[in-house]
Amino acid sequence: MKRVPVDSTVILSAGYDPLTRTLEVQLQDGRVYAYLDVPQVVYRDLLAAESAGRYFAWYIKTTFECQPVE
């Protein structure tokens, strides 16, 4: 999945696939996680957030099922 850079101390990049509703987040340490069944508005809100790391920790991590991406 193509990811775009994110200006964050937590997140390096993020990408979204609207067909599968999958959000991929690459953390600054290189780990990548796929969050499942995520509405596209959540991806847009992540990219627009004043603090992407805070939005990610507060909403995405606590709401959506995730799996590591190898």
C-alpha positions, 0 to 999 in steps of 0.5 A: 500500500502506498503511504504518505509521510506524516509530520509526527514524532510517533507516525512516519507514514500512513496509507489507506485502501478504500476498497478494503477499508484498511489503514496502514500506519508506519511508526517512527521505529519502522513497525507497520500496522494495518487497522481494519474496517476503518472509515475513510474519514478517519484517515482524512482526520488523521492526516489533518489532525493538529497532532497525528500521534495524539489522534492515533493513540486516542482514537485509532488504537483504541477503536479498530482491530489491528494486525502487524504488517510484515 
